[in-house]
């Protein structure tokens, strides 16, 4: 090393520490911190407001129009129309439920976009054996991959806290996909660190590829299974362990793998240069065409499942039927 303080630190053949930093100017860092603070300030402000309102006015009635006075909506103090303001029917969600639904929806969108290009780069990683291109792919997402997965934690925690009934149905229905997702993400994270150590790079390259592909596939399969409908009886999951592997979930799983690969290729075009950019650029239109084809197949598969989904979603008794109706 000598006396060069600006040289990257490297020990025992490991990758240099300069790979862990991104070229960020102070303005970008300040903007990111302010945006982070603003988002969470809004979330917690709404949460504190609704907690205060519940403590002040009491819980709203579960239903209105029933003859039982104990179920009548409680009027807001100083407001003759408080009963209507507080009352809800079984099909009218509260403002708090709508707020948390919006939070979860926003987190899903951010996760798909941000972690989508991470997983997409991992999927594209397996389509080339060029060591230089593979190293460039890893370097392109190294500063971002772990932070992007934070949105997945937000989704799970919000679903558990705000919609426990939905969570109680979702987890048994997708127990195997969730485990596969976690194992895939774990192997991806370990591969980032261990592929540069020792002589087992090939093993960790496979771990990075398979972890990315499996994580993308089970996410898409879960979406397809929810569109298809999940068997629910008395508020509990009543289906089999592998219902998520029906035709529609498999098609949507493949579609999300291709969609993430498209995001990954677009990210490499945006953030890389030279040979890696030239390698990624022609793959963008091919992947876009493949995604459109799979979307068409998914649309046809959903038409096949349409009658079943409609019957389970709208014709079942309360507490029974399918997961979309319960949600």
C-alpha positions as CSV (number, residue, x, y, z in Angstrom):
1,X,0.0,0.0,0.0
2,X,2.8,2.4,0.8
3,X,1.8,5.9,2.0
4,X,-1.0,6.4,-0.6
5,X,-4.0,7.2,1.6
6,X,-6.3,7.4,-1.4
7,X,-5.7,3.8,-2.5
8,X,-8.5,1.4,-1.9
9,X,-8.0,-1.1,0.9
10,X,-7.7,-4.7,-0.2
11,X,-6.9,-7.7,2.0
12,X,-6.5,-11.4,1.2
13,X,-7.7,-11.0,-2.3
14,X,-11.1,-9.6,-1.4
15,X,-12.8,-6.9,-3.5
16,X,-11.7,-3.3,-2.8
17,X,-13.8,-1.1,-0.5
18,X,-14.2,1.4,-3.4
19,X,-16.8,-0.9,-4.9
20,X,-19.1,-0.3,-1.9
21,X,-19.4,3.5,-2.6
22,X,-21.3,5.3,-5.3
23,X,-20.4,8.4,-7.1
24,X,-22.7,10.7,-5.2
25,X,-22.5,14.5,-4.8
26,X,-23.5,16.1,-1.5
27,X,-26.7,17.5,-3.0
28,X,-27.9,14.0,-3.9
29,X,-27.2,12.8,-0.4
30,X,-29.0,15.7,1.2
31,X,-32.0,15.2,-1.1
32,X,-32.2,11.5,-0.3
33,X,-32.2,12.2,3.4
34,X,-34.8,14.9,3.2
35,X,-37.0,12.7,1.0
36,X,-36.7,9.8,3.5
37,X,-37.6,12.1,6.4
38,X,-40.5,13.6,4.6
39,X,-42.1,10.3,3.6
40,X,-41.9,8.9,7.1
41,X,-43.0,12.1,8.7
42,X,-46.2,12.0,6.6
43,X,-46.8,8.4,7.4
44,X,-46.4,8.8,11.2
45,X,-48.3,12.1,11.2
46,X,-51.3,10.4,9.7
47,X,-51.0,7.5,12.1
48,X,-50.8,9.7,15.1
49,X,-53.8,11.7,13.9
50,X,-56.0,8.7,13.6
51,X,-54.9,7.3,17.0
52,X,-55.8,10.7,18.5
53,X,-59.2,10.6,16.7
54,X,-60.0,7.1,17.9
55,X,-59.0,8.0,21.5
56,X,-61.2,11.1,21.3
57,X,-64.3,9.8,19.6
58,X,-64.2,6.1,20.3
59,X,-64.4,3.2,17.8
60,X,-66.8,3.3,14.9
61,X,-69.6,0.8,14.6
62,X,-69.0,-2.4,12.7
63,X,-72.2,-1.8,10.9
64,X,-75.1,0.6,10.7
65,X,-78.8,0.0,10.5
66,X,-79.0,-2.9,12.9
67,X,-81.6,-2.8,15.6
68,X,-79.1,-3.2,18.4
69,X,-78.3,0.1,20.1
70,X,-74.9,-1.2,21.2
71,X,-73.9,-1.4,17.5
72,X,-75.1,2.1,16.7
73,X,-72.4,4.5,15.5
74,X,-71.2,6.9,18.1
75,X,-71.8,10.5,17.3
76,X,-69.0,13.0,17.1
77,X,-69.2,15.6,19.9
78,X,-70.6,18.9,18.7
79,X,-71.8,17.4,15.4
80,X,-75.4,16.2,14.9
81,X,-74.3,14.4,11.8
82,X,-71.6,12.5,13.7
83,X,-73.3,9.2,13.4
84,X,-73.1,9.3,9.6
85,X,-69.5,10.6,9.8
86,X,-68.5,7.7,12.1
87,X,-70.7,4.9,10.8
88,X,-69.5,2.3,8.2
89,X,-71.0,-0.6,6.5
90,X,-69.3,-3.8,5.9
91,X,-68.3,-2.7,2.4
92,X,-67.1,0.8,3.3
93,X,-63.5,0.8,4.6
94,X,-62.4,3.3,7.1
95,X,-60.1,6.2,6.2
96,X,-57.3,4.5,8.2
97,X,-57.7,1.3,6.3
98,X,-57.6,3.2,3.0
99,X,-54.5,5.1,4.2
100,X,-52.6,1.9,5.0
101,X,-53.8,0.3,1.7
102,X,-52.3,3.3,-0.1
103,X,-49.0,2.9,1.9
104,X,-48.8,-0.8,1.0
105,X,-49.7,-0.1,-2.7
106,X,-47.0,2.6,-2.8
107,X,-44.4,0.3,-1.2
108,X,-45.2,-2.4,-3.7
109,X,-44.8,-0.1,-6.7
110,X,-41.4,1.2,-5.3
111,X,-40.3,-2.3,-4.6
112,X,-41.1,-3.6,-8.0
113,X,-39.3,-0.7,-9.7
114,X,-36.3,-0.4,-7.4
115,X,-35.6,-4.0,-6.5
116,X,-36.9,-5.1,-9.9
117,X,-33.8,-3.8,-11.7
118,X,-31.6,-5.5,-9.0
119,X,-33.3,-8.9,-9.6
120,X,-33.3,-8.2,-13.3
121,X,-29.6,-7.7,-13.4
122,X,-29.2,-11.0,-11.5
123,X,-31.4,-12.8,-14.1
124,X,-29.3,-11.3,-16.9
125,X,-26.2,-12.3,-15.1
126,X,-26.8,-15.9,-16.1
127,X,-27.1,-15.2,-19.8
128,X,-23.4,-14.4,-20.3
129,X,-20.2,-16.2,-19.2
130,X,-18.0,-13.2,-19.8
131,X,-16.2,-12.5,-16.5
132,X,-15.8,-8.8,-17.3
133,X,-19.5,-8.3,-18.1
134,X,-20.5,-10.2,-14.9
135,X,-18.3,-8.1,-12.8
136,X,-19.7,-4.9,-14.4
137,X,-23.2,-6.2,-13.6
138,X,-22.4,-6.7,-9.9
139,X,-20.7,-3.3,-9.7
140,X,-23.8,-1.6,-11.3
141,X,-26.1,-2.7,-8.5
142,X,-23.7,-3.2,-5.5
143,X,-24.4,0.2,-3.8
144,X,-28.2,-0.2,-4.1
145,X,-29.4,-3.8,-3.8
146,X,-29.7,-4.0,0.0
147,X,-31.5,-0.7,0.4
148,X,-34.0,-1.5,-2.3
149,X,-35.1,-4.6,-0.4
150,X,-36.2,-2.4,2.5
151,X,-39.5,-1.8,0.7
152,X,-40.3,-5.5,1.0
153,X,-40.0,-5.2,4.8
154,X,-42.4,-2.2,4.7
155,X,-44.9,-4.3,2.8
156,X,-44.8,-7.2,5.1
157,X,-44.9,-5.2,8.3
158,X,-47.7,-2.9,7.1
159,X,-49.8,-5.9,6.0
160,X,-49.3,-7.6,9.4
161,X,-50.1,-4.5,11.4
162,X,-52.9,-3.0,9.4
163,X,-54.7,-6.1,7.9
164,X,-54.0,-9.0,10.2
165,X,-56.9,-11.0,8.8
166,X,-55.5,-10.7,5.2
167,X,-52.0,-11.6,6.6
168,X,-53.4,-14.6,8.3
169,X,-54.8,-15.9,5.0
170,X,-51.9,-14.8,2.9
171,X,-49.1,-16.5,4.8
172,X,-50.6,-20.1,4.9
173,X,-51.5,-19.8,1.2
174,X,-48.0,-18.7,0.2
175,X,-45.9,-20.3,2.9
176,X,-43.7,-22.2,0.3
177,X,-43.3,-19.1,-2.0
178,X,-42.4,-16.9,0.9
179,X,-39.7,-19.4,2.0
180,X,-38.4,-19.6,-1.5
181,X,-38.4,-15.8,-1.7
182,X,-36.4,-15.5,1.5
183,X,-33.9,-18.2,0.5
184,X,-33.4,-16.6,-2.9
185,X,-32.8,-13.1,-1.4
186,X,-30.4,-14.6,1.2
187,X,-28.4,-16.4,-1.4
188,X,-28.2,-13.2,-3.5
189,X,-26.9,-11.2,-0.6
190,X,-24.3,-13.8,0.3
191,X,-23.2,-14.1,-3.3
192,X,-22.4,-10.4,-3.4
193,X,-19.7,-10.9,-0.7
194,X,-18.4,-14.4,-1.2
195,X,-18.0,-14.6,-4.9
196,X,-14.8,-12.6,-4.6
197,X,-13.4,-14.9,-1.9
198,X,-11.7,-18.2,-2.4
199,X,-12.2,-20.6,-5.3
200,X,-15.9,-21.1,-5.1
201,X,-16.9,-18.2,-7.4
202,X,-18.9,-20.6,-9.7
203,X,-21.0,-21.7,-6.8
204,X,-21.9,-18.1,-5.7
205,X,-22.5,-17.1,-9.3
206,X,-25.1,-19.8,-9.5
207,X,-26.5,-18.7,-6.2
208,X,-26.8,-15.1,-7.5
209,X,-28.6,-16.3,-10.7
210,X,-30.9,-18.8,-9.1
211,X,-31.7,-16.5,-6.1
212,X,-32.7,-13.7,-8.4
213,X,-34.8,-15.9,-10.7
214,X,-36.6,-17.7,-8.0
215,X,-37.4,-14.5,-6.1
216,X,-38.8,-13.0,-9.2
217,X,-40.8,-16.1,-10.2
218,X,-42.5,-16.6,-6.8
219,X,-43.5,-12.9,-6.6
220,X,-45.2,-13.2,-10.0
221,X,-46.8,-16.5,-9.1
222,X,-48.3,-15.1,-5.9
223,X,-49.9,-12.2,-7.9
224,X,-51.3,-14.7,-10.4
225,X,-52.7,-16.9,-7.6
226,X,-54.4,-13.9,-5.9
227,X,-56.0,-12.9,-9.3
228,X,-57.1,-16.5,-9.7
229,X,-58.6,-16.6,-6.2
230,X,-57.6,-18.4,-3.0
231,X,-59.9,-20.7,-1.1
232,X,-61.1,-19.2,2.2
233,X,-63.5,-20.9,4.7
234,X,-64.4,-19.2,7.9
235,X,-61.7,-16.6,7.5
236,X,-59.0,-19.2,7.1
237,X,-57.1,-20.6,4.1
238,X,-58.7,-23.8,2.9
239,X,-56.6,-24.7,-0.1
240,X,-53.7,-26.9,-0.8
241,X,-50.0,-26.2,-0.5
242,X,-49.4,-26.0,-4.3
243,X,-52.5,-24.1,-5.5
244,X,-50.1,-21.3,-6.3
245,X,-48.6,-23.4,-9.1
246,X,-51.7,-23.4,-11.3
247,X,-51.5,-22.3,-15.0
248,X,-52.2,-18.6,-14.4
249,X,-49.7,-18.2,-11.5
250,X,-47.0,-20.0,-13.5
251,X,-47.6,-17.7,-16.5
252,X,-47.5,-14.6,-14.4
253,X,-44.4,-15.8,-12.6
254,X,-42.6,-16.2,-15.9
255,X,-43.9,-12.8,-17.0
256,X,-42.4,-11.1,-13.9
257,X,-39.1,-12.9,-14.5
258,X,-39.0,-11.4,-18.0
259,X,-40.3,-8.0,-16.7
260,X,-37.5,-7.8,-14.1
261,X,-35.0,-8.8,-16.7
262,X,-36.2,-5.9,-18.9
263,X,-35.8,-3.6,-15.9
264,X,-32.3,-4.9,-15.3
265,X,-31.3,-4.5,-19.0
266,X,-32.6,-0.9,-19.0
267,X,-30.7,-0.2,-15.8
268,X,-27.5,-1.4,-17.4
269,X,-28.1,0.7,-20.4
270,X,-28.7,3.7,-18.2
271,X,-25.8,3.2,-15.7
272,X,-23.1,1.4,-17.6
273,X,-20.9,2.2,-20.6
274,X,-18.6,0.4,-23.1
275,X,-19.0,-3.3,-23.7
276,X,-21.6,-3.8,-21.0
277,X,-23.9,-1.1,-22.4
278,X,-23.5,-2.5,-25.9
279,X,-24.4,-6.0,-24.5
280,X,-27.5,-4.8,-22.7
281,X,-28.9,-2.4,-25.4
282,X,-30.1,-5.0,-28.0
283,X,-31.7,-7.1,-25.2
284,X,-34.2,-4.3,-24.2
285,X,-36.5,-4.6,-27.3
286,X,-36.3,-8.4,-27.2
287,X,-37.3,-8.6,-23.6
288,X,-40.1,-6.0,-24.1
289,X,-41.5,-8.2,-26.9
290,X,-41.3,-11.3,-24.7
291,X,-43.1,-9.5,-21.9
292,X,-45.9,-8.5,-24.2
293,X,-46.3,-12.1,-25.4
294,X,-46.5,-13.4,-21.8
295,X,-49.0,-10.7,-20.9
296,X,-51.2,-11.9,-23.7
297,X,-50.9,-15.5,-22.5
298,X,-51.7,-14.3,-18.9
299,X,-54.8,-12.5,-20.3
300,X,-56.0,-15.7,-22.0
301,X,-55.3,-17.8,-18.9
302,X,-57.2,-15.3,-16.8
303,X,-60.2,-15.6,-19.1
304,X,-60.1,-19.4,-18.5
305,X,-60.2,-18.8,-14.8
306,X,-62.7,-15.9,-15.0
307,X,-65.8,-17.9,-14.1
308,X,-64.1,-19.6,-11.2
309,X,-62.7,-16.3,-9.8
310,X,-66.0,-14.5,-10.2
311,X,-68.0,-17.3,-8.4
312,X,-65.5,-17.4,-5.5
313,X,-65.1,-13.7,-5.2
314,X,-68.8,-12.5,-5.3
315,X,-71.0,-15.5,-4.7
316,X,-69.6,-16.9,-1.5
317,X,-70.9,-16.3,2.0
318,X,-69.1,-13.7,4.2
319,X,-65.9,-15.1,5.5
320,X,-65.8,-17.8,2.7
321,X,-64.9,-17.7,-0.9
322,X,-61.6,-16.3,-2.2
323,X,-58.8,-14.1,-0.9
324,X,-59.6,-11.1,-3.2
325,X,-63.1,-10.9,-1.7
326,X,-61.7,-11.1,1.9
327,X,-59.2,-8.4,1.2
